Amino acid sequence: MFPQRLDSPLAYDIAKAMIDGFNRHYRLFRAESARAKHRFETADWHGQQRAQRERIEFYDLRVNEAVARLEKEFRAGDQPMDVWHQVKLHFIGLLVDHHQPELAESFFNSVTTKILHRAYFQNDFIFVRPAISTEYIEPRGAPTYRPYYPAPDTLADTLEQMLDDFALQGSYANKRRDAERVANVILSRFHQVKLRANFQLQVLSGLFFRNKGAYVVGRILNGFTEIPFSLPILHDSHGKFYIDAALFGEDDLQMLFSFARAYFMVDMEVPSACVQFLRSLMPRKPRAEIYNALGLAKQGKTLFYRDFLSHLNYSSDRFRIAPGIKGMVMLVFDLPSFPFVFKVIKDFYPPQKDTTREQIKGKYMLVKQHDRVGRMADTLEYSDVGFPLDRFEPELIEEIKKFAPSQLEIGDRDGNGEMEVVVKHVYIERRMIPLNIYLQEAFDTLAHPESPAHARRAKDQLEHAVVEYGNAIKDMVAANIFPGDMLWKNFGVTRGGKVVFYDYDEIEYITDCKFRKVPTPRNEEDEMSGEVWYSVGPKDVFPETFEPFLLGNKDVREAFMAHHADLLDAAFWQHHKERIQAGQMLDVFPYEESQRFQHEGHATHF
């Protein structure tokens, strides 16, 4: 129960120190995001990547600063619970008219849970549910989005004005050409439809920056029709801006904001309004993933956990050992009705896995901070996650006890009489179809097709999977990532048909590896030997040795050799290592080559 009084001056001071800590965090976060515009204008690509990586650490730094201040100035951990009740009430009062109340509530939770014992993590002490509405918060500065009302014959003029409103410092190679191209594409989508009185473009006021691109994001309204769109702006070889493509529809936007890509930098005064706008473009994408895509990972985790608790309340199935081939360092479980998997680092590894828990955590952090180029799944990392014991299959409990006993607690942790499973450290990833299972489905169909059409579809599925697999590896190579373990089982197929890598315990930077050809046998004994007769260093990689593990199936081999035979050649890997060491950054964009406009001097895809 909340107290009926607010009589503790100390409680107000603690709440005020917390809101000051959050305001400092968001001020720094927003300033770094805003500087992305200058880095884009000056083609400071390495600076852009460095800033994207460093910004991820901002939140934990500010939380730790706030905890240290509260302990030093107020001995916060020693205060009675009555004071902490009042702290929360004062904090709610300080959020009236705040422009980031949902983020501030999550910050409050982060600070409070570092100070209080877990037994107090309940409604009375933290924000399990939001207390402040984020509806209709109006920014003091630039509006969340800008509307434009063109006539059909002035659409290109309007698009030019829209580009000017973003005030990029620099010049376009041919702004009129780009505007006319986009206008023609838009009008072609309405060529058999009358343009209504409400025909307009609504465009978010901030550009979305990531790596070497800046993205206009908005929607087209015409009558009852709404079409999401995005325009990627790039630099050509002369440093001039140009529009590279016109992306339309929810699927294209889903690819742009994919969970397998690095986080955007965008200046937002009212992030909830930006998220609400983006959710209208992508109604299938959870708000948690949109916050993540904007670099607001803690808010993404907060919303994800709320969605998860709600799902538990409205489901009755049980957590189980995830289907598929078991990993050597990760124990994976899932809830069949929930589209995510839960991964726990094991306590024990087989001899061939020379690693430690800290090294594995380091690999996951590397991926979190790296450009994931649409090919590496993002992960949510949680500590001390509580689950109802009666929702676990007994076999799963035994599996955790056997392989990760240090990560498991079972008991009545909250004092409410309900037994709980607490997992000390867990990674959560969106569930995909493991690529080996996806291929096996095609193999099974080809072995016993119901019809020629059925066989053709299976053949197409197989070829698509193999081509996408090779593309995924090449995209990672472009971003300086060697996946390490390249077996099919370590890749998954997303809802949109993209192949994504998700097993990170053996990844390395390309630049840390030494790619070699297998030496020529010295004699017949070497040639016939079943053992490796040549020296192998700890970071040595022999690409030609991938073949026996990957290409046992003749159809897979045929597709792979037709599209990706270069992956078996050490020279391919050596070339890209040299390119990266020379400071070159290739472009890996979230749309297909066929969607691009054709430009002279444009940047090239990998």
C-alpha positions as CSV (number, residue, x, y, z in Angstrom):
1,M,0.0,0.0,0.0
2,F,1.2,3.5,-0.8
3,P,1.4,5.9,2.1
4,Q,-1.2,8.6,2.4
5,R,1.4,11.3,3.2
6,L,4.4,12.8,1.5
7,D,6.3,14.0,4.6
8,S,9.9,12.9,3.8
9,P,12.1,15.7,2.4
10,L,14.7,13.0,1.8
11,A,12.3,11.1,-0.5
12,Y,11.9,14.1,-2.7
13,D,15.7,14.7,-2.8
14,I,16.3,11.1,-3.8
15,A,13.6,11.4,-6.5
16,K,15.0,14.7,-7.8
17,A,18.5,13.2,-7.9
18,M,17.1,10.3,-10.0
19,I,15.4,12.5,-12.5
20,D,18.5,14.7,-12.8
21,G,20.5,11.5,-13.5
22,F,18.1,10.5,-16.3
23,N,18.0,14.0,-17.8
24,R,21.7,14.0,-18.0
25,H,21.6,10.6,-19.7
26,Y,19.1,11.6,-22.3
27,R,20.8,14.9,-23.0
28,L,24.0,13.1,-23.8
29,F,22.3,10.4,-25.7
30,R,20.4,12.9,-27.8
31,A,23.5,15.1,-28.4
32,E,25.4,12.1,-29.7
33,S,22.5,11.1,-31.9
34,A,22.3,14.6,-33.3
35,R,26.0,14.7,-34.2
36,A,25.3,11.8,-36.6
37,K,24.1,14.4,-39.1
38,H,27.5,16.1,-39.2
39,R,29.3,12.8,-39.5
40,F,27.1,11.9,-42.5
41,E,27.7,15.3,-44.1
42,T,31.5,14.9,-43.8
43,A,31.5,11.2,-44.7
44,D,33.1,10.3,-41.3
45,W,32.1,6.7,-41.6
46,H,34.5,5.3,-39.1
47,G,33.4,8.0,-36.6
48,Q,29.8,7.0,-37.2
49,Q,30.4,3.4,-36.4
50,R,32.5,4.3,-33.4
51,A,29.7,6.6,-32.1
52,Q,27.1,3.9,-32.6
53,R,29.2,1.5,-30.6
54,E,30.0,3.9,-27.8
55,R,26.5,5.2,-27.4
56,I,25.4,1.7,-26.3
57,E,27.4,2.1,-23.1
58,F,25.8,5.5,-22.2
59,Y,22.9,4.0,-20.3
60,D,24.8,1.8,-17.9
61,L,27.4,4.6,-17.2
62,R,24.6,7.0,-16.2
63,V,22.8,4.4,-14.1
64,N,26.0,3.6,-12.2
65,E,26.6,7.4,-11.7
66,A,23.1,7.8,-10.3
67,V,23.5,4.8,-7.9
68,A,26.9,6.1,-6.7
69,R,25.4,9.6,-6.0
70,L,22.3,8.2,-4.2
71,E,24.5,6.0,-1.9
72,K,27.0,8.8,-1.2
73,E,24.6,11.7,-0.6
74,F,21.5,9.9,0.8
75,R,22.7,6.4,1.9
76,A,19.7,5.3,-0.3
77,G,20.1,1.5,0.4
78,D,19.7,2.1,4.1
79,Q,16.4,4.0,3.9
80,P,13.2,2.4,5.2
81,M,10.6,1.2,2.7
82,D,8.2,4.0,3.7
83,V,10.7,6.5,2.2
84,W,11.1,4.4,-1.0
85,H,7.3,4.4,-1.4
86,Q,7.4,8.2,-1.2
87,V,10.4,8.3,-3.6
88,K,8.3,6.7,-6.3
89,L,5.4,9.1,-5.7
90,H,7.6,12.1,-5.9
91,F,9.2,10.7,-9.1
92,I,5.8,10.4,-10.7
93,G,5.1,14.0,-9.8
94,L,8.4,15.1,-11.5
95,L,7.3,13.3,-14.7
96,V,4.3,15.6,-15.3
97,D,5.0,17.4,-18.6
98,H,8.2,15.4,-19.1
99,H,8.9,14.6,-22.7
100,Q,10.5,11.2,-22.1
101,P,8.5,9.8,-19.2
102,E,8.6,6.2,-20.3
103,L,12.4,6.2,-20.5
104,A,12.7,8.0,-17.1
105,E,10.5,5.3,-15.5
106,S,12.8,2.6,-16.9
107,F,15.8,4.6,-15.6
108,F,14.1,4.7,-12.2
109,N,13.7,0.9,-12.3
110,S,17.4,0.4,-13.3
111,V,18.7,2.5,-10.4
112,T,16.2,1.2,-7.8
113,T,16.9,-2.5,-8.6
114,K,20.6,-1.9,-8.1
115,I,19.9,-0.5,-4.6
116,L,17.0,-2.6,-3.3
117,H,16.8,-6.3,-2.6
118,R,15.0,-8.3,-5.3
119,A,12.2,-9.0,-2.8
120,Y,11.1,-5.4,-3.3
121,F,10.8,-5.6,-7.1
122,Q,7.1,-5.2,-7.2
123,N,4.5,-2.6,-8.1
124,D,4.9,-0.6,-4.9
125,F,8.6,0.1,-5.6
126,I,9.2,0.0,-9.4
127,F,7.3,0.8,-12.5
128,V,6.0,-2.7,-13.5
129,R,3.4,-0.8,-15.5
130,P,3.8,2.8,-16.8
131,A,2.4,5.5,-14.6
132,I,2.6,8.4,-17.0
133,S,0.8,8.4,-20.4
134,T,2.9,9.1,-23.5
135,E,-0.1,10.1,-25.6
136,Y,-0.1,13.5,-27.3
137,I,3.2,14.8,-25.9
138,E,4.0,17.8,-28.1
139,P,7.7,18.6,-28.7
140,R,8.9,22.2,-27.9
141,G,11.2,22.2,-30.9
142,A,10.7,20.6,-34.3
143,P,7.4,18.7,-34.7
144,T,7.6,14.9,-34.7
145,Y,6.6,14.9,-38.4
146,R,6.0,17.4,-41.2
147,P,3.1,17.1,-43.6
148,Y,3.3,18.1,-47.3
149,Y,0.3,18.6,-49.6
150,P,1.5,18.3,-53.2
151,A,-0.6,18.4,-56.4
152,P,0.3,15.6,-58.9
153,D,2.2,18.1,-61.1
154,T,4.1,19.6,-58.2
155,L,5.1,16.4,-56.4
156,A,8.7,16.7,-57.5
157,D,8.8,20.3,-56.3
158,T,7.4,19.2,-52.9
159,L,10.0,16.4,-52.7
160,E,12.8,18.9,-53.3
161,Q,11.4,21.1,-50.6
162,M,11.2,18.1,-48.2
163,L,14.9,17.4,-48.9
164,D,15.8,21.0,-48.3
165,D,13.9,21.0,-45.0
166,F,16.4,18.4,-43.6
167,A,19.1,21.1,-44.1
168,L,21.9,18.7,-45.0
169,Q,25.2,20.7,-45.3
170,G,26.5,19.8,-48.7
171,S,25.1,19.5,-52.2
172,Y,23.2,16.8,-54.2
173,A,24.6,15.4,-57.4
174,N,21.3,16.1,-59.1
175,K,18.4,16.8,-56.6
176,R,15.9,17.5,-59.4
177,R,16.6,14.2,-61.0
178,D,16.2,12.4,-57.7
179,A,13.0,14.2,-56.9
180,E,11.5,13.4,-60.3
181,R,12.5,9.7,-60.0
182,V,10.8,9.4,-56.6
183,A,7.8,11.4,-57.8
184,N,7.4,9.0,-60.8
185,V,7.5,6.0,-58.6
186,I,5.0,7.4,-56.2
187,L,2.6,8.4,-58.9
188,S,3.0,5.0,-60.6
189,R,1.6,3.4,-57.5
190,F,-1.6,5.5,-57.9
191,H,-1.9,5.5,-61.7
192,Q,-5.3,3.8,-61.6
193,V,-6.5,5.6,-58.5
194,K,-7.8,9.1,-58.1
195,L,-5.7,11.4,-55.9
196,R,-8.0,12.4,-53.1
197,A,-8.3,15.8,-51.3
198,N,-6.2,14.5,-48.4
199,F,-3.3,13.4,-50.6
200,Q,-0.2,14.1,-48.6
201,L,3.2,13.0,-47.4
202,Q,3.9,12.9,-43.7
203,V,7.6,12.7,-43.0
204,L,9.4,12.3,-39.7
205,S,11.4,15.5,-39.0
206,G,14.7,13.7,-38.2
207,L,16.8,11.8,-40.6
208,F,17.7,8.2,-39.6
209,F,21.4,7.7,-39.7
210,R,23.2,4.4,-39.8
211,N,26.7,3.6,-41.1
212,K,27.0,5.3,-44.5
213,G,23.3,6.1,-45.1
214,A,20.7,8.7,-44.1
215,Y,17.1,7.6,-44.4
216,V,13.9,9.7,-44.9
217,V,11.0,7.9,-43.2
218,G,7.4,8.7,-43.7
219,R,4.0,7.7,-45.2
220,I,1.8,8.6,-48.1
221,L,-1.9,9.2,-47.5
222,N,-4.5,9.1,-50.2
223,G,-8.1,8.7,-49.2
224,F,-8.2,5.6,-47.0
225,T,-4.8,4.3,-48.3
226,E,-1.6,4.7,-46.3
227,I,1.7,3.6,-47.7
228,P,4.9,3.6,-45.7
229,F,8.0,4.8,-47.5
230,S,11.7,5.5,-47.0
231,L,14.3,7.2,-49.1
232,P,17.9,6.2,-48.6
233,I,20.3,9.1,-49.1
234,L,24.0,8.2,-49.8
235,H,27.2,9.8,-50.9
236,D,28.5,9.2,-54.5
237,S,32.2,8.9,-55.3
238,H,32.5,12.7,-55.5
239,G,31.0,13.3,-52.1
240,K,27.6,14.5,-53.4
241,F,24.3,13.3,-52.0
242,Y,21.9,11.2,-54.0
243,I,18.7,9.2,-53.4
244,D,19.6,5.6,-53.9
245,A,16.1,4.0,-53.9
246,A,12.5,4.4,-53.0
247,L,11.3,1.8,-50.5
248,F,7.6,1.2,-50.1
249,G,5.3,-0.9,-47.9
250,E,5.6,-2.5,-44.5
251,D,7.9,-5.3,-45.7
252,D,10.5,-2.8,-46.9
253,L,10.3,-0.9,-43.7
254,Q,10.6,-4.1,-41.6
255,M,13.8,-4.8,-43.4
256,L,15.1,-1.3,-42.7
257,F,14.3,-1.6,-39.0
258,S,15.3,-5.3,-38.8
259,F,16.4,-6.8,-35.4
260,A,19.5,-8.0,-37.3
261,R,20.8,-4.5,-38.0
262,A,22.7,-1.9,-36.0
263,Y,20.8,0.8,-34.2
264,F,19.8,4.1,-35.8
265,M,21.0,7.5,-34.7
266,V,18.1,10.0,-34.9
267,D,17.5,13.1,-32.9
268,M,14.2,12.7,-30.9
269,E,12.7,15.1,-28.4
270,V,9.7,12.9,-27.9
271,P,10.7,9.3,-28.6
272,S,7.3,7.9,-27.8
273,A,5.8,10.0,-30.6
274,C,8.4,8.8,-33.0
275,V,7.7,5.2,-32.0
276,Q,4.0,5.7,-32.4
277,F,4.5,7.0,-35.9
278,L,6.8,4.1,-36.8
279,R,4.4,1.6,-35.3
280,S,1.7,2.9,-37.7
281,L,4.0,2.1,-40.6
282,M,4.9,-1.4,-39.2
283,P,2.0,-2.6,-37.1
284,R,3.4,-6.2,-36.9
285,K,6.6,-4.9,-35.3
286,P,6.5,-4.9,-31.5
287,R,7.1,-1.5,-29.8
288,A,10.0,-3.1,-28.0
289,E,11.9,-3.8,-31.3
290,I,11.2,-0.2,-32.5
291,Y,12.7,1.3,-29.3
292,N,15.7,-1.1,-29.8
293,A,16.2,0.0,-33.4
294,L,16.3,3.6,-32.2
295,G,19.1,2.8,-29.7
296,L,16.9,2.9,-26.7
297,A,17.7,-0.7,-25.7
298,K,16.7,-0.4,-22.0
299,Q,13.2,0.7,-22.9
300,G,13.0,-2.1,-25.5
301,K,13.9,-4.6,-22.7
302,T,11.3,-3.0,-20.4
303,L,8.5,-3.4,-23.0
304,F,9.7,-6.8,-24.0
305,Y,9.5,-8.0,-20.4
306,R,6.0,-6.5,-20.0
307,D,4.9,-8.3,-23.2
308,F,6.4,-11.5,-22.0
309,L,4.6,-11.3,-18.6
310,S,1.3,-10.6,-20.4
311,H,1.9,-13.6,-22.7
312,L,2.5,-15.8,-19.6
313,N,-0.8,-14.7,-18.2
314,Y,-2.7,-15.5,-21.4
315,S,-1.1,-18.9,-22.2
316,S,-0.7,-22.3,-20.6
317,D,2.0,-24.1,-22.5
318,R,5.3,-25.0,-20.9
319,F,8.9,-24.1,-21.4
320,R,10.8,-26.9,-23.1
321,I,14.2,-27.8,-24.5
322,A,14.3,-26.1,-27.9
323,P,14.0,-28.5,-30.8
324,G,17.0,-28.9,-33.1
325,I,20.7,-29.9,-32.6
326,K,21.9,-29.0,-29.1
327,G,24.8,-26.6,-28.9
328,M,28.0,-27.2,-27.0
329,V,28.2,-24.0,-25.1
330,M,24.6,-22.8,-25.0
331,L,21.5,-24.4,-23.5
332,V,18.5,-23.3,-25.4
333,F,14.8,-23.4,-24.4
334,D,11.6,-21.9,-25.6
335,L,7.9,-21.6,-25.0
336,P,6.2,-22.9,-28.1
337,S,3.5,-20.1,-28.1
338,F,6.1,-17.3,-27.8
339,P,8.2,-16.3,-30.8
340,F,11.6,-16.1,-28.9
341,V,14.2,-18.5,-27.6
342,F,16.1,-18.3,-24.3
343,K,19.8,-19.1,-24.3
344,V,21.8,-19.9,-21.1
345,I,25.6,-20.3,-21.1
346,K,26.5,-23.8,-19.9
347,D,28.9,-24.3,-17.0
348,F,30.8,-27.1,-18.7
349,Y,32.1,-27.4,-22.3
350,P,33.5,-30.3,-24.3
351,P,37.3,-30.3,-24.7
352,Q,37.2,-28.9,-28.3
353,K,35.6,-25.8,-27.0
354,D,38.4,-23.9,-25.4
355,T,36.5,-21.0,-23.9
356,T,35.1,-19.4,-20.8
357,R,31.8,-17.8,-19.7
358,E,33.4,-14.4,-19.8
359,Q,34.7,-15.0,-23.3
360,I,31.3,-16.0,-24.5
361,K,29.7,-13.0,-23.0
362,G,32.4,-10.9,-24.6
363,K,31.4,-12.3,-28.1
364,Y,27.8,-11.4,-27.5
365,M,28.7,-7.9,-26.5
366,L,30.9,-7.6,-29.6
367,V,27.9,-8.4,-31.8
368,K,25.7,-6.0,-29.8
369,Q,28.2,-3.2,-30.5
370,H,29.0,-4.1,-34.1
371,D,27.3,-3.4,-37.4
372,R,25.2,-6.5,-37.7
373,V,24.5,-5.7,-41.5
374,G,21.1,-7.5,-41.3
375,R,22.9,-10.9,-40.8
376,M,23.4,-11.2,-37.0
377,A,20.4,-11.4,-34.6
378,D,20.2,-8.9,-31.8
379,T,19.9,-10.3,-28.3
380,L,18.3,-9.1,-25.2
381,E,20.4,-9.8,-22.1
382,Y,18.7,-10.2,-18.7
383,S,19.9,-11.1,-15.2
384,D,17.8,-12.9,-12.4
385,V,14.8,-13.6,-14.6
386,G,12.0,-15.2,-12.7
387,F,9.7,-17.8,-14.2
388,P,6.8,-19.8,-12.6
389,L,8.1,-23.3,-11.8
390,D,4.9,-25.0,-12.9
391,R,5.4,-23.6,-16.5
392,F,8.7,-25.6,-16.9
393,E,8.8,-29.2,-18.3
394,P,10.7,-31.4,-15.8
395,E,13.1,-32.4,-18.5
396,L,14.2,-28.8,-19.0
397,I,14.8,-28.3,-15.3
398,E,16.9,-31.4,-15.3
399,E,18.8,-30.2,-18.3
400,I,19.6,-26.9,-16.6
401,K,20.7,-28.7,-13.4
402,K,23.0,-30.9,-15.4
403,F,24.6,-28.3,-17.7
404,A,24.2,-24.9,-16.0
405,P,23.6,-25.5,-12.3
406,S,25.2,-22.2,-11.4
407,Q,22.6,-20.4,-13.4
408,L,19.5,-21.9,-11.6
409,E,17.7,-21.1,-8.4
410,I,14.4,-22.6,-7.4
411,G,12.4,-21.3,-4.5
412,D,9.8,-18.9,-3.1
413,R,11.9,-15.8,-3.8
414,D,9.1,-13.2,-3.5
415,G,7.5,-14.6,-0.4
416,N,4.1,-15.1,-2.1
417,G,4.0,-18.9,-1.7
418,E,4.5,-19.5,-5.5
419,M,7.5,-21.5,-6.5
420,E,9.7,-19.8,-9.0
421,V,12.6,-20.6,-11.3
422,V,15.2,-17.9,-11.4
423,V,17.7,-18.0,-14.2
424,K,20.8,-15.9,-13.3
425,H,21.8,-14.8,-16.8
426,V,19.9,-15.4,-20.1
427,Y,20.0,-14.1,-23.7
428,I,16.7,-13.8,-25.6
429,E,16.6,-13.9,-29.4
430,R,13.8,-13.9,-31.9
431,R,13.0,-17.4,-33.0
432,M,13.9,-18.4,-36.5
433,I,13.7,-21.7,-38.5
434,P,17.2,-23.3,-38.1
435,L,18.7,-23.4,-41.6
436,N,19.5,-27.1,-41.3
437,I,15.8,-27.9,-40.6
438,Y,14.8,-25.6,-43.4
439,L,17.0,-27.5,-45.8
440,Q,15.9,-30.8,-44.5
441,E,12.3,-29.9,-45.3
442,A,13.4,-29.4,-48.9
443,F,15.4,-32.6,-49.0
444,D,12.4,-34.6,-47.7
445,T,10.2,-33.1,-50.4
446,L,12.6,-33.7,-53.2
447,A,13.0,-37.3,-52.0
448,H,9.2,-37.9,-52.2
449,P,7.5,-35.1,-54.1
450,E,3.7,-35.1,-54.3
451,S,3.9,-33.5,-57.8
452,P,6.4,-31.8,-60.2
453,A,5.2,-28.4,-58.9
454,H,5.9,-29.5,-55.4
455,A,9.4,-30.6,-56.4
456,R,10.1,-27.3,-58.1
457,R,9.1,-25.4,-55.0
458,A,11.4,-27.5,-52.9
459,K,14.2,-27.0,-55.3
460,D,13.6,-23.2,-55.2
461,Q,13.5,-23.4,-51.4
462,L,16.9,-25.2,-51.3
463,E,18.5,-22.8,-53.8
464,H,17.2,-19.7,-52.0
465,A,18.5,-21.0,-48.7
466,V,22.0,-21.8,-50.0
467,V,22.3,-18.4,-51.9
468,E,21.1,-16.5,-48.8
469,Y,23.5,-18.5,-46.6
470,G,26.4,-17.4,-48.8
471,N,25.1,-13.8,-49.0
472,A,24.9,-13.7,-45.2
473,I,28.5,-14.8,-44.8
474,K,29.6,-12.2,-47.4
475,D,27.7,-9.5,-45.7
476,M,29.4,-10.4,-42.4
477,V,32.8,-10.4,-44.2
478,A,32.0,-6.9,-45.4
479,A,31.6,-5.9,-41.7
480,N,34.8,-7.6,-40.6
481,I,33.2,-10.6,-39.0
482,F,34.2,-14.2,-39.5
483,P,31.5,-16.5,-38.1
484,G,33.8,-19.2,-37.0
485,D,31.4,-22.1,-36.9
486,M,29.8,-22.0,-40.4
487,L,27.6,-25.1,-40.0
488,W,24.0,-24.7,-41.3
489,K,22.6,-25.2,-37.8
490,N,24.1,-21.9,-36.6
491,F,22.0,-19.9,-39.1
492,G,18.3,-19.3,-39.2
493,V,15.6,-18.2,-41.7
494,T,13.5,-15.2,-40.7
495,R,9.8,-14.6,-41.5
496,G,10.9,-12.5,-44.5
497,G,13.2,-15.3,-45.9
498,K,16.5,-13.8,-44.9
499,V,19.2,-16.0,-43.5
500,V,20.7,-14.7,-40.2
501,F,23.6,-15.9,-38.1
502,Y,22.9,-16.5,-34.3
503,D,25.7,-18.6,-32.8
504,Y,28.4,-16.2,-31.6
505,D,30.7,-18.2,-29.4
506,E,33.4,-18.6,-32.1
507,I,33.1,-15.4,-34.1
508,E,36.3,-13.4,-34.7
509,Y,37.2,-10.2,-36.6
510,I,38.4,-11.0,-40.1
511,T,41.4,-8.9,-39.4
512,D,42.4,-11.2,-36.5
513,C,42.4,-14.3,-38.6
514,K,45.0,-15.8,-40.9
515,F,43.5,-17.3,-44.0
516,R,45.6,-20.0,-45.6
517,K,45.6,-22.6,-48.3
518,V,46.1,-26.1,-47.2
519,P,49.8,-26.8,-48.0
520,T,50.7,-29.2,-50.8
521,P,51.4,-32.7,-49.4
522,R,55.2,-33.4,-49.1
523,N,54.8,-37.1,-49.9
524,E,52.2,-39.8,-50.4
525,E,52.1,-40.5,-46.6
526,D,51.0,-36.9,-46.0
527,E,48.4,-37.2,-48.8
528,M,46.9,-40.4,-47.4
529,S,47.0,-39.3,-43.7
530,G,43.7,-38.9,-41.9
531,E,45.4,-36.5,-39.5
532,V,46.5,-32.8,-40.1
533,W,50.2,-33.1,-40.9
534,Y,50.9,-29.3,-41.2
535,S,51.1,-26.7,-38.5
536,V,47.9,-24.8,-37.5
537,G,48.0,-21.6,-35.5
538,P,45.1,-20.6,-33.1
539,K,43.7,-18.1,-35.6
540,D,44.5,-20.0,-38.8
541,V,41.5,-20.6,-41.1
542,F,41.6,-23.0,-44.2
543,P,38.6,-22.1,-46.3
544,E,38.9,-25.1,-48.6
545,T,38.3,-27.4,-45.6
546,F,34.7,-26.0,-45.3
547,E,33.6,-28.1,-48.3
548,P,33.3,-31.6,-46.6
549,F,31.2,-30.2,-43.8
550,L,28.9,-28.0,-45.9
551,L,28.4,-29.6,-49.3
552,G,27.6,-33.3,-48.7
553,N,24.3,-33.0,-50.5
554,K,24.6,-32.8,-54.3
555,D,21.8,-30.2,-54.8
556,V,23.3,-28.0,-52.1
557,R,26.8,-28.4,-53.6
558,E,25.5,-27.4,-57.1
559,A,23.8,-24.3,-55.8
560,F,26.7,-23.3,-53.6
561,M,29.3,-23.7,-56.3
562,A,27.2,-21.7,-58.8
563,H,27.0,-18.7,-56.5
564,H,29.5,-18.9,-53.7
565,A,32.5,-21.0,-54.7
566,D,34.8,-18.1,-53.8
567,L,34.1,-18.7,-50.1
568,L,36.2,-21.9,-50.4
569,D,39.2,-19.9,-51.7
570,A,41.6,-18.4,-49.2
571,A,42.3,-15.5,-51.7
572,F,38.7,-14.3,-51.2
573,W,39.2,-13.9,-47.5
574,Q,42.7,-12.5,-47.8
575,H,41.5,-9.8,-50.2
576,H,38.8,-8.6,-47.8
577,K,41.1,-8.7,-44.8
578,E,43.5,-6.4,-46.7
579,R,40.6,-4.1,-47.8
580,I,39.4,-3.7,-44.2
581,Q,43.0,-3.2,-42.9
582,A,43.3,-0.4,-45.5
583,G,40.3,1.3,-43.9
584,Q,37.8,0.7,-46.7
585,M,34.1,0.2,-45.7
586,L,31.8,-1.6,-48.1
587,D,28.1,-0.8,-48.3
588,V,25.6,-3.3,-47.1
589,F,22.2,-1.8,-47.4
590,P,18.8,-3.1,-46.3
591,Y,17.2,-3.5,-49.7
592,E,17.8,-5.4,-52.9
593,E,20.0,-4.3,-55.7
594,S,16.9,-4.4,-58.0
595,Q,15.3,-1.6,-55.9
596,R,18.1,0.9,-56.5
597,F,18.0,3.7,-59.0
598,Q,21.0,3.7,-61.3
599,H,23.6,6.5,-60.8
600,E,26.9,7.2,-62.2
601,G,29.6,7.1,-59.5
602,H,27.2,5.6,-56.9
603,A,28.5,3.5,-54.1
604,T,28.6,-0.2,-54.8
605,H,27.1,-3.0,-52.9
606,F,29.1,-5.9,-51.6
